[in-house]
């Protein structure tokens, strides 16, 4: 089963502890670096659209893009204040918009799902094409310290209708998540699904070089939700970069 095919329906219930509002506050602080404002914003790898809808409610005109039809179905089923987002089914390296946006965000280590460096470089090139000159790109990644701590771990997430077991293994720079998901069916029985997720870690130096290669400038890095440089052991690292 492909990543997020089964997990899409349980994702929001299992991630209620994600502080979306606080993360949106930080994104808006970094998007304020844009020289042209952030009226139109791309949410790349938007998943179930929680952040997309939240930013729409804050007055941004949103485009949500994701490679999973199942996650997009969840996003499109939601409603909220503001202009409803436009949702598109596309992979990150093949991003293709109808015009430019003022800013782009890519949240919750989505970029780490690109396990081929060439795909990261293609994604940066596509983002440079569709962010207007002077606009800003903001994204976060899991750092090497995060994957070092994950290797060989087992995590449990559960609520009344879902029970999820994550087993992790890091091999040659790639973190493998083996996901067993049990969901309660209408008749009271439990249905088991299995998914294999993969993420690769990239260094700050690699990502910074590829951003410059794509045409971005003024690349800055931050700790997890704080306006300071990331520490050596920072598990989540934020980037902001200006499109020339």
Secondary structure, DSSP 4 states (H G I P E B T S, - for coil): --TTTTTHHHHHHHTTTS-HHHHHHHHHHHHTT-TT--SEEEEET-TTSHHHHHHHHTT-EEEEEES-HHHHHHHHT---SSSPPEEEE--GGG---SS-EEEEEE-TTGGGG--SHHHHHHHHHHHHHHEEEEEEEEEEEE-HHHHHHHTT-EEEEE-SSEEEEEEEEEETTEEEEEEEEEEE-TTS-EEEEEEEEEEE---HHHHHHHHHHHTEEEEEEEBTTBSSPPPTT-SEEEEEEEE-
